[in-house]
């Protein structure tokens, strides 16, 4: 039985904002993660984090993303260009990237793989953090 | 070498800010609250403590190696 997923109802992020995801993109892993999300919450989605004035990128890098040596950064408009949307799910600033046509996981993964992005080193990487 | 007990996307959190994974993906079918596991994937993993298991979903939170060591031995002999 799938669980309900909370949407926060926040305004859609600015097209020039950036979202972060721990790790480099690999199609196989995106597919695994989106499929796991579907099994738990009933929709295909890939998790990202949106830095803001309340939760800066440095804070996310040192907390939610501290176990990843590399981070993938997308501009929001780069996601829009490949027909995916951001859903404000869970606790801010967590978002799910979803494809415009629900249920098309292959299109979701393909879209993310062709989206403009940058891989940056997580200077606050902490493999032993806690 | 690190052995992943509980494959998971550590980017993913539930509505309470806890990480989540599927029990069916775990190498340990008997997970229960308080168990220490290595969750994540190569390159993005963490020592973690299981908070609860229900309907095939494991909820857990990340801890340091020092905290994980309080729960028991962190080095295990893998089957050959």
N, CA and C atoms of all chains as a GROMACS GRO file, in nm:
protein
  630
    1UNK      N    1   0.085  -0.120   0.000
    1UNK     CA    2   0.000   0.000   0.000
    1UNK      C    3   0.088   0.125   0.000
    2UNK      N    4   0.063   0.216  -0.093
    2UNK     CA    5   0.145   0.337  -0.099
    2UNK      C    6   0.101   0.438   0.008
    3UNK      N    7   0.195   0.526   0.042
    3UNK     CA    8   0.170   0.626   0.145
    3UNK      C    9   0.134   0.759   0.080
    4UNK      N   10   0.061   0.840   0.156
    4UNK     CA   11   0.032   0.973   0.107
    4UNK      C   12   0.158   1.058   0.115
    5UNK      N   13   0.174   1.149   0.021
    5UNK     CA   14   0.288   1.237   0.020
    5UNK      C   15   0.240   1.380   0.040
    6UNK      N   16   0.297   1.449   0.138
    6UNK     CA   17   0.255   1.585   0.166
    6UNK      C   18   0.312   1.681   0.062
    7UNK      N   19   0.227   1.772   0.013
    7UNK     CA   20   0.273   1.885  -0.069
    7UNK      C   21   0.260   2.010   0.015
    8UNK      N   22   0.362   2.094   0.013
    8UNK     CA   23   0.362   2.211   0.102
    8UNK      C   24   0.283   2.328   0.046
    9UNK      N   25   0.260   2.331  -0.082
    9UNK     CA   26   0.182   2.440  -0.140
    9UNK      C   27   0.259   2.570  -0.153
   10UNK      N   28   0.389   2.561  -0.168
   10UNK     CA   29   0.471   2.682  -0.180
   10UNK      C   30   0.468   2.734  -0.324
   11UNK      N   31   0.498   2.863  -0.343
   11UNK     CA   32   0.510   2.914  -0.481
   11UNK      C   33   0.619   2.838  -0.556
   12UNK      N   34   0.599   2.826  -0.689
   12UNK     CA   35   0.698   2.752  -0.768
   12UNK      C   36   0.832   2.826  -0.763
   13UNK      N   37   0.942   2.751  -0.751
   13UNK     CA   38   1.075   2.816  -0.741
   13UNK      C   39   1.106   2.903  -0.863
   14UNK      N   40   1.188   3.002  -0.840
   14UNK     CA   41   1.233   3.092  -0.947
   14UNK      C   42   1.307   3.012  -1.054
   15UNK      N   43   1.290   3.051  -1.181
   15UNK     CA   44   1.361   2.979  -1.288
   15UNK      C   45   1.512   2.989  -1.276
   16UNK      N   46   1.562   3.091  -1.205
   16UNK     CA   47   1.708   3.104  -1.193
   16UNK      C   48   1.761   3.045  -1.062
   17UNK      N   49   1.672   2.987  -0.981
   17UNK     CA   50   1.718   2.916  -0.861
   17UNK      C   51   1.786   2.786  -0.903
   18UNK      N   52   1.866   2.731  -0.814
   18UNK     CA   53   1.933   2.604  -0.840
   18UNK      C   54   1.886   2.500  -0.739
   19UNK      N   55   1.874   2.377  -0.784
   19UNK     CA   56   1.848   2.267  -0.692
   19UNK      C   57   1.969   2.175  -0.691
   20UNK      N   58   1.987   2.106  -0.580
   20UNK     CA   59   2.103   2.019  -0.560
   20UNK      C   60   2.059   1.876  -0.537
   21UNK      N   61   2.140   1.786  -0.588
   21UNK     CA   62   2.118   1.644  -0.562
   21UNK      C   63   2.252   1.580  -0.532
   22UNK      N   64   2.256   1.501  -0.426
   22UNK     CA   65   2.381   1.434  -0.390
   22UNK      C   66   2.419   1.330  -0.494
   23UNK      N   67   2.547   1.331  -0.534
   23UNK     CA   68   2.597   1.232  -0.629
   23UNK      C   69   2.591   1.280  -0.773
   24UNK      N   70   2.662   1.207  -0.859
   24UNK     CA   71   2.654   1.230  -1.003
   24UNK      C   72   2.533   1.156  -1.058
   25UNK      N   73   2.481   1.205  -1.168
   25UNK     CA   74   2.366   1.138  -1.228
   25UNK      C   75   2.408   1.012  -1.302
   26UNK      N   76   2.336   0.905  -1.277
   26UNK     CA   77   2.348   0.782  -1.356
   26UNK      C   78   2.206   0.736  -1.384
   27UNK      N   79   2.179   0.708  -1.509
   27UNK     CA   80   2.043   0.670  -1.547
   27UNK      C   81   1.992   0.551  -1.466
   28UNK      N   82   2.079   0.454  -1.447
   28UNK     CA   83   2.038   0.333  -1.374
   28UNK      C   84   1.994   0.367  -1.231
   29UNK      N   85   2.068   0.456  -1.167
   29UNK     CA   86   2.036   0.492  -1.029
   29UNK      C   87   1.912   0.580  -1.022
   30UNK      N   88   1.898   0.672  -1.118
   30UNK     CA   89   1.777   0.754  -1.121
   30UNK      C   90   1.653   0.667  -1.137
   31UNK      N   91   1.666   0.566  -1.221
   31UNK     CA   92   1.552   0.474  -1.242
   31UNK      C   93   1.522   0.398  -1.113
   32UNK      N   94   1.624   0.350  -1.047
   32UNK     CA   95   1.605   0.280  -0.919
   32UNK      C   96   1.536   0.370  -0.818
   33UNK      N   97   1.584   0.493  -0.809
   33UNK     CA   98   1.531   0.584  -0.707
   33UNK      C   99   1.387   0.625  -0.739
   34UNK      N  100   1.360   0.652  -0.865
   34UNK     CA  101   1.224   0.690  -0.902
   34UNK      C  102   1.127   0.574  -0.881
   35UNK      N  103   1.175   0.454  -0.908
   35UNK     CA  104   1.091   0.335  -0.889
   35UNK      C  105   1.064   0.311  -0.741
   36UNK      N  106   1.166   0.333  -0.658
   36UNK     CA  107   1.148   0.320  -0.513
   36UNK      C  108   1.046   0.424  -0.464
   37UNK      N  109   1.057   0.545  -0.516
   37UNK     CA  110   0.962   0.649  -0.477
   37UNK      C  111   0.819   0.610  -0.516
   38UNK      N  112   0.808   0.549  -0.633
   38UNK     CA  113   0.674   0.507  -0.678
   38UNK      C  114   0.619   0.396  -0.588
   39UNK      N  115   0.707   0.305  -0.546
   39UNK     CA  116   0.662   0.195  -0.460
   39UNK      C  117   0.614   0.248  -0.325
   40UNK      N  118   0.677   0.354  -0.277
   40UNK     CA  119   0.642   0.406  -0.145
   40UNK      C  120   0.528   0.508  -0.153
   41UNK      N  121   0.537   0.599  -0.252
   41UNK     CA  122   0.443   0.712  -0.256
   41UNK      C  123   0.349   0.711  -0.375
   42UNK      N  124   0.366   0.619  -0.466
   42UNK     CA  125   0.270   0.608  -0.575
   42UNK      C  126   0.298   0.697  -0.694
   43UNK      N  127   0.413   0.763  -0.698
   43UNK     CA  128   0.448   0.840  -0.819
   43UNK      C  129   0.600   0.833  -0.839
   44UNK      N  130   0.640   0.847  -0.964
   44UNK     CA  131   0.782   0.845  -0.996
   44UNK      C  132   0.842   0.984  -0.970
   45UNK      N  133   0.944   0.987  -0.887
   45UNK     CA  134   1.009   1.114  -0.857
   45UNK      C  135   1.152   1.093  -0.814
   46UNK      N  136   1.233   1.195  -0.835
   46UNK     CA  137   1.373   1.194  -0.789
   46UNK      C  138   1.394   1.314  -0.698
   47UNK      N  139   1.451   1.288  -0.582
   47UNK     CA  140   1.465   1.391  -0.479
   47UNK      C  141   1.577   1.490  -0.509
   48UNK      N  142   1.547   1.617  -0.480
   48UNK     CA  143   1.647   1.724  -0.488
   48UNK      C  144   1.622   1.819  -0.371
   49UNK      N  145   1.716   1.911  -0.353
   49UNK     CA  146   1.707   2.010  -0.245
   49UNK      C  147   1.722   2.149  -0.304
   50UNK      N  148   1.640   2.241  -0.254
   50UNK     CA  149   1.642   2.380  -0.304
   50UNK      C  150   1.700   2.473  -0.198
   51UNK      N  151   1.824   2.516  -0.217
   51UNK     CA  152   1.879   2.614  -0.123
   51UNK      C  153   1.797   2.742  -0.125
   52UNK      N  154   1.791   2.807  -0.012
   52UNK     CA  155   1.710   2.930  -0.001
   52UNK      C  156   1.775   3.020   0.102
   53UNK      N  157   1.710   3.133   0.127
   53UNK     CA  158   1.762   3.222   0.231
   53UNK      C  159   1.749   3.156   0.368
   54UNK      N  160   1.649   3.069   0.383
   54UNK     CA  161   1.630   3.001   0.512
   54UNK      C  162   1.729   2.885   0.530
   55UNK      N  163   1.754   2.813   0.422
   55UNK     CA  164   1.847   2.699   0.426
   55UNK      C  165   1.946   2.716   0.311
   56UNK      N  166   2.063   2.768   0.343
   56UNK     CA  167   2.163   2.798   0.240
   56UNK      C  168   2.224   2.670   0.184
   57UNK      N  169   2.283   2.683   0.067
   57UNK     CA  170   2.348   2.568   0.003
   57UNK      C  171   2.456   2.510   0.094
   58UNK      N  172   2.525   2.597   0.166
   58UNK     CA  173   2.632   2.549   0.254
   58UNK      C  174   2.573   2.464   0.367
   59UNK      N  175   2.456   2.503   0.414
   59UNK     CA  176   2.392   2.425   0.521
   59UNK      C  177   2.350   2.288   0.468
   60UNK      N  178   2.291   2.287   0.350
   60UNK     CA  179   2.252   2.159   0.290
   60UNK      C  180   2.374   2.070   0.264
   61UNK      N  181   2.481   2.132   0.217
   61UNK     CA  182   2.603   2.055   0.188
   61UNK      C  183   2.661   1.992   0.314
   62UNK      N  184   2.639   2.058   0.428
   62UNK     CA  185   2.696   2.010   0.554
   62UNK      C  186   2.600   1.922   0.633
   63UNK      N  187   2.476   1.909   0.585
   63UNK     CA  188   2.377   1.830   0.660
   63UNK      C  189   2.318   1.721   0.568
   64UNK      N  190   2.215   1.755   0.496
   64UNK     CA  191   2.145   1.655   0.413
   64UNK      C  192   2.238   1.588   0.311
   65UNK      N  193   2.336   1.663   0.264
   65UNK     CA  194   2.420   1.613   0.154
   65UNK      C  195   2.562   1.584   0.198
   66UNK      N  196   2.586   1.581   0.328
   66UNK     CA  197   2.725   1.574   0.376
   66UNK      C  198   2.795   1.443   0.342
   67UNK      N  199   2.719   1.340   0.312
   67UNK     CA  200   2.782   1.210   0.282
   67UNK      C  201   2.811   1.192   0.134
   68UNK      N  202   2.792   1.296   0.056
   68UNK     CA  203   2.820   1.286  -0.086
   68UNK      C  204   2.934   1.380  -0.123
   69UNK      N  205   3.039   1.325  -0.182
   69UNK     CA  206   3.156   1.406  -0.217
   69UNK      C  207   3.128   1.497  -0.335
   70UNK      N  208   3.030   1.462  -0.414
   70UNK     CA  209   2.996   1.542  -0.532
   70UNK      C  210   2.846   1.573  -0.531
   71UNK      N  211   2.814   1.691  -0.580
   71UNK     CA  212   2.675   1.734  -0.588
   71UNK      C  213   2.642   1.772  -0.732
   72UNK      N  214   2.522   1.738  -0.774
   72UNK     CA  215   2.477   1.780  -0.906
   72UNK      C  216   2.382   1.898  -0.888
   73UNK      N  217   2.408   2.004  -0.962
   73UNK     CA  218   2.331   2.127  -0.951
   73UNK      C  219   2.257   2.153  -1.083
   74UNK      N  220   2.126   2.179  -1.072
   74UNK     CA  221   2.045   2.213  -1.188
   74UNK      C  222   1.985   2.352  -1.167
   75UNK      N  223   1.983   2.432  -1.270
   75UNK     CA  224   1.902   2.552  -1.265
   75UNK      C  225   1.757   2.509  -1.288
   76UNK      N  226   1.664   2.573  -1.220
   76UNK     CA  227   1.523   2.532  -1.232
   76UNK      C  228   1.476   2.541  -1.376
   77UNK      N  229   1.519   2.646  -1.448
   77UNK     CA  230   1.472   2.657  -1.586
   77UNK      C  231   1.530   2.549  -1.676
   78UNK      N  232   1.644   2.493  -1.637
   78UNK     CA  233   1.701   2.382  -1.714
   78UNK      C  234   1.613   2.258  -1.699
   79UNK      N  235   1.550   2.245  -1.585
   79UNK     CA  236   1.457   2.134  -1.565
   79UNK      C  237   1.328   2.158  -1.645
   80UNK      N  238   1.281   2.282  -1.643
   80UNK     CA  239   1.161   2.315  -1.718
   80UNK      C  240   1.182   2.287  -1.867
   81UNK      N  241   1.301   2.317  -1.915
   81UNK     CA  242   1.332   2.296  -2.058
   81UNK      C  243   1.316   2.151  -2.101
   82UNK      N  244   1.335   2.058  -2.007
   82UNK     CA  245   1.326   1.916  -2.043
   82UNK      C  246   1.195   1.854  -1.992
   83UNK      N  247   1.097   1.942  -1.964
   83UNK     CA  248   0.960   1.897  -1.935
   83UNK      C  249   0.944   1.821  -1.803
   84UNK      N  250   1.025   1.858  -1.707
   84UNK     CA  251   1.001   1.803  -1.573
   84UNK      C  252   0.961   1.918  -1.480
   85UNK      N  253   0.894   1.881  -1.372
   85UNK     CA  254   0.842   1.979  -1.277
   85UNK      C  255   0.896   1.948  -1.138
   86UNK      N  256   0.893   2.048  -1.052
   86UNK     CA  257   0.933   2.030  -0.912
   86UNK      C  258   0.807   2.026  -0.826
   87UNK      N  259   0.798   1.923  -0.744
   87UNK     CA  260   0.690   1.914  -0.645
   87UNK      C  261   0.750   1.939  -0.508
   88UNK      N  262   0.685   2.026  -0.432
   88UNK     CA  263   0.735   2.061  -0.298
   88UNK      C  264   0.687   1.957  -0.196
   89UNK      N  265   0.756   1.847  -0.192
   89UNK     CA  266   0.716   1.733  -0.109
   89UNK      C  267   0.795   1.727   0.020
   90UNK      N  268   0.733   1.667   0.121
   90UNK     CA  269   0.804   1.643   0.246
   90UNK      C  270   0.836   1.772   0.320
   91UNK      N  271   0.951   1.770   0.388
   91UNK     CA  272   0.993   1.884   0.469
   91UNK      C  273   1.082   1.975   0.386
   92UNK      N  274   1.050   2.105   0.387
   92UNK     CA  275   1.132   2.202   0.312
   92UNK      C  276   1.277   2.193   0.358
   93UNK      N  277   1.369   2.207   0.263
   93UNK     CA  278   1.350   2.239   0.121
   93UNK      C  279   1.361   2.118   0.027
   94UNK      N  280   1.293   2.008   0.064
   94UNK     CA  281   1.295   1.889  -0.021
   94UNK      C  282   1.194   1.903  -0.135
   95UNK      N  283   1.235   1.860  -0.254
   95UNK     CA  284   1.147   1.858  -0.371
   95UNK      C  285   1.163   1.725  -0.442
   96UNK      N  286   1.057   1.687  -0.513
   96UNK     CA  287   1.066   1.574  -0.607
   96UNK      C  288   1.062   1.629  -0.749
   97UNK      N  289   1.151   1.578  -0.833
   97UNK     CA  290   1.145   1.608  -0.975
   97UNK      C  291   1.054   1.503  -1.039
   98UNK      N  292   0.949   1.550  -1.107
   98UNK     CA  293   0.854   1.458  -1.170
   98UNK      C  294   0.838   1.495  -1.317
   99UNK      N  295   0.805   1.395  -1.398
   99UNK     CA  296   0.784   1.422  -1.540
   99UNK      C  297   0.643   1.475  -1.560
  100UNK      N  298   0.624   1.555  -1.665
  100UNK     CA  299   0.494   1.620  -1.688
  100UNK      C  300   0.383   1.518  -1.714
  101UNK      N  301   0.420   1.402  -1.766
  101UNK     CA  302   0.321   1.296  -1.787
  101UNK      C  303   0.345   1.191  -1.679
  102UNK      N  304   0.254   1.184  -1.583
  102UNK     CA  305   0.272   1.092  -1.471
  102UNK      C  306   0.282   0.948  -1.522
  103UNK      N  307   0.369   0.872  -1.461
  103UNK     CA  308   0.378   0.730  -1.494
  103UNK      C  309   0.483   0.697  -1.597
  104UNK      N  310   0.545   0.800  -1.656
  104UNK     CA  311   0.646   0.773  -1.759
  104UNK      C  312   0.784   0.785  -1.698
  105UNK      N  313   0.828   0.679  -1.630
  105UNK     CA  314   0.955   0.685  -1.558
  105UNK      C  315   1.074   0.693  -1.654
  106UNK      N  316   1.063   0.627  -1.769
  106UNK     CA  317   1.174   0.634  -1.864
  106UNK      C  318   1.194   0.778  -1.914
  107UNK      N  319   1.083   0.848  -1.936
  107UNK     CA  320   1.093   0.987  -1.981
  107UNK      C  321   1.149   1.076  -1.872
  108UNK      N  322   1.112   1.048  -1.748
  108UNK     CA  323   1.167   1.125  -1.635
  108UNK      C  324   1.320   1.111  -1.632
  109UNK      N  325   1.366   0.988  -1.639
  109UNK     CA  326   1.511   0.964  -1.632
  109UNK      C  327   1.582   1.025  -1.753
  110UNK      N  328   1.525   1.006  -1.871
  110UNK     CA  329   1.586   1.060  -1.993
  110UNK      C  330   1.593   1.212  -1.986
  111UNK      N  331   1.489   1.273  -1.932
  111UNK     CA  332   1.486   1.419  -1.921
  111UNK      C  333   1.596   1.468  -1.828
  112UNK      N  334   1.607   1.404  -1.714
  112UNK     CA  335   1.710   1.446  -1.620
  112UNK      C  336   1.850   1.427  -1.678
  113UNK      N  337   1.868   1.319  -1.752
  113UNK     CA  338   2.001   1.292  -1.807
  113UNK      C  339   2.041   1.392  -1.915
  114UNK      N  340   1.942   1.453  -1.980
  114UNK     CA  341   1.980   1.550  -2.084
  114UNK      C  342   1.968   1.695  -2.034
  115UNK      N  343   1.925   1.714  -1.912
  115UNK     CA  344   1.914   1.850  -1.857
  115UNK      C  345   2.052   1.911  -1.836
  116UNK      N  346   2.062   2.041  -1.862
  116UNK     CA  347   2.186   2.112  -1.832
  116UNK      C  348   2.211   2.106  -1.682
  117UNK      N  349   2.334   2.077  -1.646
  117UNK     CA  350   2.365   2.062  -1.504
  117UNK      C  351   2.514   2.081  -1.482
  118UNK      N  352   2.548   2.094  -1.357
  118UNK     CA  353   2.689   2.109  -1.321
  118UNK      C  354   2.717   2.016  -1.204
  119UNK      N  355   2.831   1.949  -1.208
  119UNK     CA  356   2.873   1.867  -1.095
  119UNK      C  357   2.978   1.945  -1.018
  120UNK      N  358   2.952   1.963  -0.889
  120UNK     CA  359   3.044   2.041  -0.807
  120UNK      C  360   3.093   1.954  -0.691
  121UNK      N  361   3.212   1.986  -0.647
  121UNK     CA  362   3.269   1.916  -0.532
  121UNK      C  363   3.199   1.965  -0.406
  122UNK      N  364   3.164   1.875  -0.318
  122UNK     CA  365   3.106   1.915  -0.190
  122UNK      C  366   3.222   1.940  -0.092
  123UNK      N  367   3.254   2.067  -0.074
  123UNK     CA  368   3.369   2.100   0.012
  123UNK      C  369   3.338   2.070   0.159
  124UNK      N  370   3.213   2.044   0.190
  124UNK     CA  371   3.175   2.011   0.328
  124UNK      C  372   3.145   1.861   0.343
  125UNK      N  373   3.193   1.785   0.248
  125UNK     CA  374   3.177   1.638   0.252
  125UNK      C  375   3.234   1.585   0.383
  126UNK      N  376   3.156   1.500   0.447
  126UNK     CA  377   3.195   1.446   0.578
  126UNK      C  378   3.154   1.300   0.586
  127UNK      N  379   3.240   1.210   0.543
  127UNK     CA  380   3.202   1.068   0.544
  127UNK      C  381   3.183   1.012   0.683
  128UNK      N  382   3.236   1.082   0.783
  128UNK     CA  383   3.222   1.033   0.920
  128UNK      C  384   3.130   1.122   1.003
  129UNK      N  385   3.061   1.213   0.940
  129UNK     CA  386   2.979   1.310   1.013
  129UNK      C  387   2.865   1.246   1.089
  130UNK      N  388   2.796   1.325   1.163
  130UNK     CA  389   2.684   1.269   1.238
  130UNK      C  390   2.600   1.374   1.302
  131UNK      N  391   3.647  -0.221   0.248
  131UNK     CA  392   3.532  -0.228   0.157
  131UNK      C  393   3.404  -0.210   0.238
  132UNK      N  394   3.316  -0.126   0.186
  132UNK     CA  395   3.190  -0.105   0.257
  132UNK      C  396   3.083  -0.194   0.194
  133UNK      N  397   3.004  -0.253   0.278
  133UNK     CA  398   2.896  -0.338   0.231
  133UNK      C  399   2.763  -0.268   0.263
  134UNK      N  400   2.686  -0.241   0.160
  134UNK     CA  401   2.559  -0.170   0.179
  134UNK      C  402   2.452  -0.269   0.225
  135UNK      N  403   2.401  -0.248   0.346
  135UNK     CA  404   2.293  -0.333   0.398
  135UNK      C  405   2.157  -0.294   0.339
  136UNK      N  406   2.141  -0.163   0.323
  136UNK     CA  407   2.010  -0.111   0.286
  136UNK      C  408   2.024  -0.012   0.170
  137UNK      N  409   2.009  -0.061   0.047
  137UNK     CA  410   2.017   0.031  -0.067
  137UNK      C  411   1.913   0.143  -0.054
  138UNK      N  412   1.959   0.265  -0.072
  138UNK     CA  413   1.868   0.379  -0.054
  138UNK      C  414   1.924   0.500  -0.126
  139UNK      N  415   1.835   0.594  -0.153
  139UNK     CA  416   1.875   0.725  -0.203
  139UNK      C  417   1.876   0.819  -0.083
  140UNK      N  418   1.994   0.859  -0.038
  140UNK     CA  419   2.000   0.945   0.081
  140UNK      C  420   1.952   1.086   0.053
  141UNK      N  421   1.921   1.119  -0.072
  141UNK     CA  422   1.854   1.246  -0.100
  141UNK      C  423   1.708   1.241  -0.056
  142UNK      N  424   1.653   1.123  -0.049
  142UNK     CA  425   1.509   1.106  -0.030
  142UNK      C  426   1.471   1.106   0.117
  143UNK      N  427   1.374   1.186   0.150
  143UNK     CA  428   1.323   1.189   0.287
  143UNK      C  429   1.170   1.180   0.286
  144UNK      N  430   1.116   1.134   0.399
  144UNK     CA  431   0.971   1.128   0.411
  144UNK      C  432   0.916   1.261   0.464
  145UNK      N  433   0.789   1.262   0.498
  145UNK     CA  434   0.725   1.387   0.541
  145UNK      C  435   0.768   1.431   0.680
  146UNK      N  436   0.847   1.349   0.747
  146UNK     CA  437   0.899   1.387   0.879
  146UNK      C  438   1.050   1.410   0.874
  147UNK      N  439   1.106   1.410   0.755
  147UNK     CA  440   1.248   1.437   0.740
  147UNK      C  441   1.337   1.317   0.768
  148UNK      N  442   1.282   1.198   0.762
  148UNK     CA  443   1.363   1.077   0.779
  148UNK      C  444   1.388   1.013   0.644
  149UNK      N  445   1.502   0.947   0.633
  149UNK     CA  446   1.530   0.872   0.511
  149UNK      C  447   1.440   0.750   0.504
  150UNK      N  448   1.414   0.705   0.383
  150UNK     CA  449   1.326   0.589   0.364
  150UNK      C  450   1.385   0.495   0.260
  151UNK      N  451   1.353   0.368   0.275
  151UNK     CA  452   1.399   0.266   0.180
  151UNK      C  453   1.299   0.151   0.184
  152UNK      N  454   1.320   0.056   0.095
  152UNK     CA  455   1.231  -0.060   0.090
  152UNK      C  456   1.298  -0.180   0.157
  153UNK      N  457   1.225  -0.243   0.246
  153UNK     CA  458   1.279  -0.360   0.314
  153UNK      C  459   1.318  -0.468   0.213
  154UNK      N  460   1.242  -0.479   0.106
  154UNK     CA  461   1.270  -0.582   0.006
  154UNK      C  462   1.407  -0.564  -0.059
  155UNK      N  463   1.460  -0.442  -0.056
  155UNK     CA  464   1.592  -0.417  -0.115
  155UNK      C  465   1.706  -0.451  -0.020
  156UNK      N  466   1.673  -0.473   0.107
  156UNK     CA  467   1.777  -0.492   0.208
  156UNK      C  468   1.833  -0.634   0.204
  157UNK      N  469   1.960  -0.642   0.242
  157UNK     CA  470   2.022  -0.775   0.256
  157UNK      C  471   1.980  -0.840   0.388
  158UNK      N  472   1.913  -0.760   0.471
  158UNK     CA  473   1.870  -0.812   0.602
  158UNK      C  474   1.718  -0.804   0.611
  159UNK      N  475   1.655  -0.919   0.604
  159UNK     CA  476   1.509  -0.921   0.602
  159UNK      C  477   1.448  -0.901   0.740
  160UNK      N  478   1.534  -0.908   0.843
  160UNK     CA  479   1.483  -0.904   0.980
  160UNK      C  480   1.506  -0.768   1.046
  161UNK      N  481   1.516  -0.662   0.970
  161UNK     CA  482   1.545  -0.531   1.029
  161UNK      C  483   1.436  -0.490   1.126
  162UNK      N  484   1.479  -0.427   1.235
  162UNK     CA  485   1.382  -0.378   1.333
  162UNK      C  486   1.437  -0.249   1.394
  163UNK      N  487   1.352  -0.172   1.462
  163UNK     CA  488   1.396  -0.044   1.519
  163UNK      C  489   1.519  -0.062   1.608
  164UNK      N  490   1.614   0.030   1.592
  164UNK     CA  491   1.737   0.026   1.670
  164UNK      C  492   1.852  -0.042   1.600
  165UNK      N  493   1.823  -0.116   1.495
  165UNK     CA  494   1.931  -0.182   1.421
  165UNK      C  495   2.019  -0.078   1.350
  166UNK      N  496   2.149  -0.106   1.349
  166UNK     CA  497   2.244  -0.021   1.276
  166UNK      C  498   2.271  -0.083   1.140
  167UNK      N  499   2.262  -0.001   1.037
  167UNK     CA  500   2.286  -0.050   0.901
  167UNK      C  501   2.373   0.051   0.827
  168UNK      N  502   2.431   0.003   0.718
  168UNK     CA  503   2.494   0.094   0.622
  168UNK      C  504   2.390   0.115   0.513
  169UNK      N  505   2.344   0.239   0.500
  169UNK     CA  506   2.238   0.270   0.404
  169UNK      C  507   2.291   0.364   0.296
  170UNK      N  508   2.238   0.349   0.176
  170UNK     CA  509   2.276   0.437   0.067
  170UNK      C  510   2.326   0.358  -0.051
  171UNK      N  511   2.434   0.409  -0.110
  171UNK     CA  512   2.495   0.343  -0.225
  171UNK      C  513   2.642   0.381  -0.229
  172UNK      N  514   2.719   0.311  -0.310
  172UNK     CA  515   2.860   0.345  -0.323
  172UNK      C  516   2.874   0.493  -0.357
  173UNK      N  517   2.956   0.564  -0.280
  173UNK     CA  518   2.976   0.706  -0.304
  173UNK      C  519   2.882   0.797  -0.229
  174UNK      N  520   2.776   0.743  -0.173
  174UNK     CA  521   2.680   0.826  -0.099
  174UNK      C  522   2.608   0.734   0.000
  175UNK      N  523   2.678   0.705   0.109
  175UNK     CA  524   2.623   0.613   0.208
  175UNK      C  525   2.647   0.667   0.348
  176UNK      N  526   2.580   0.609   0.445
  176UNK     CA  527   2.597   0.652   0.584
  176UNK      C  528   2.564   0.538   0.679
  177UNK      N  529   2.636   0.536   0.791
  177UNK     CA  530   2.587   0.457   0.902
  177UNK      C  531   2.451   0.513   0.939
  178UNK      N  532   2.359   0.425   0.972
  178UNK     CA  533   2.222   0.469   0.998
  178UNK      C  534   2.159   0.381   1.105
  179UNK      N  535   2.058   0.436   1.171
  179UNK     CA  536   1.983   0.361   1.270
  179UNK      C  537   1.838   0.350   1.222
  180UNK      N  538   1.785   0.230   1.224
  180UNK     CA  539   1.647   0.206   1.181
  180UNK      C  540   1.551   0.264   1.286
  181UNK      N  541   1.458   0.347   1.240
  181UNK     CA  542   1.357   0.403   1.330
  181UNK      C  543   1.232   0.316   1.335
  182UNK      N  544   1.186   0.274   1.220
  182UNK     CA  545   1.074   0.180   1.219
  182UNK      C  546   1.064   0.110   1.084
  183UNK      N  547   0.992   0.001   1.088
  183UNK     CA  548   0.967  -0.078   0.967
  183UNK      C  549   0.818  -0.107   0.964
  184UNK      N  550   0.754  -0.063   0.856
  184UNK     CA  551   0.612  -0.096   0.846
  184UNK      C  552   0.571  -0.099   0.699
  185UNK      N  553   0.483  -0.192   0.667
  185UNK     CA  554   0.434  -0.208   0.529
  185UNK      C  555   0.548  -0.217   0.428
  186UNK      N  556   0.658  -0.280   0.468
  186UNK     CA  557   0.769  -0.298   0.376
  186UNK      C  558   0.857  -0.177   0.357
  187UNK      N  559   0.832  -0.071   0.434
  187UNK     CA  560   0.911   0.052   0.424
  187UNK      C  561   0.995   0.068   0.550
  188UNK      N  562   1.124   0.094   0.530
  188UNK     CA  563   1.216   0.116   0.642
  188UNK      C  564   1.241   0.266   0.654
  189UNK      N  565   1.219   0.321   0.772
  189UNK     CA  566   1.254   0.462   0.796
  189UNK      C  567   1.376   0.462   0.887
  190UNK      N  568   1.470   0.550   0.856
  190UNK     CA  569   1.595   0.548   0.931
  190UNK      C  570   1.654   0.689   0.935
  191UNK      N  571   1.751   0.707   1.026
  191UNK     CA  572   1.824   0.834   1.029
  191UNK      C  573   1.973   0.806   1.029
  192UNK      N  574   2.046   0.902   0.974
  192UNK     CA  575   2.191   0.886   0.959
  192UNK      C  576   2.261   0.920   1.089
  193UNK      N  577   2.367   0.845   1.117
  193UNK     CA  578   2.448   0.871   1.237
  193UNK      C  579   2.596   0.865   1.198
  194UNK      N  580   2.680   0.914   1.288
  194UNK     CA  581   2.824   0.906   1.266
  194UNK      C  582   2.872   0.763   1.295
  195UNK      N  583   2.994   0.734   1.252
  195UNK     CA  584   3.053   0.604   1.282
  195UNK      C  585   3.067   0.587   1.433
  196UNK      N  586   3.100   0.697   1.501
  196UNK     CA  587   3.116   0.688   1.647
  196UNK      C  588   2.984   0.649   1.714
  197UNK      N  589   2.876   0.712   1.669
  197UNK     CA  590   2.746   0.677   1.727
  197UNK      C  591   2.707   0.535   1.690
  198UNK      N  592   2.734   0.496   1.566
  198UNK     CA  593   2.699   0.360   1.523
  198UNK      C  594   2.774   0.257   1.608
  199UNK      N  595   2.899   0.290   1.645
  199UNK     CA  596   2.981   0.196   1.721
  199UNK      C  597   2.922   0.169   1.860
  200UNK      N  598   2.842   0.261   1.908
  200UNK     CA  599   2.778   0.238   2.039
  200UNK      C  600   2.681   0.122   2.033
  201UNK      N  601   2.635   0.092   1.912
  201UNK     CA  602   2.536  -0.015   1.897
  201UNK      C  603   2.601  -0.151   1.878
  202UNK      N  604   2.731  -0.152   1.850
  202UNK     CA  605   2.796  -0.282   1.832
  202UNK      C  606   2.911  -0.276   1.735
  203UNK      N  607   2.964  -0.392   1.700
  203UNK     CA  608   3.080  -0.405   1.613
  203UNK      C  609   3.045  -0.356   1.472
  204UNK      N  610   3.132  -0.269   1.417
  204UNK     CA  611   3.104  -0.216   1.284
  204UNK      C  612   3.169  -0.298   1.173
  205UNK      N  613   3.267  -0.379   1.209
  205UNK     CA  614   3.337  -0.458   1.108
  205UNK      C  615   3.286  -0.601   1.117
  206UNK      N  616   3.243  -0.653   1.005
  206UNK     CA  617   3.190  -0.790   1.005
  206UNK      C  618   3.262  -0.872   0.900
  207UNK      N  619   3.265  -1.003   0.921
  207UNK     CA  620   3.321  -1.095   0.824
  207UNK      C  621   3.213  -1.125   0.721
  208UNK      N  622   3.242  -1.093   0.595
  208UNK     CA  623   3.145  -1.122   0.492
  208UNK      C  624   3.153  -1.269   0.453
  209UNK      N  625   3.042  -1.327   0.412
  209UNK     CA  626   3.044  -1.466   0.369
  209UNK      C  627   3.136  -1.482   0.248
  210UNK      N  628   3.209  -1.594   0.243
  210UNK     CA  629   3.300  -1.618   0.131
  210UNK      C  630   3.240  -1.721   0.037
   0.00000   0.00000   0.00000
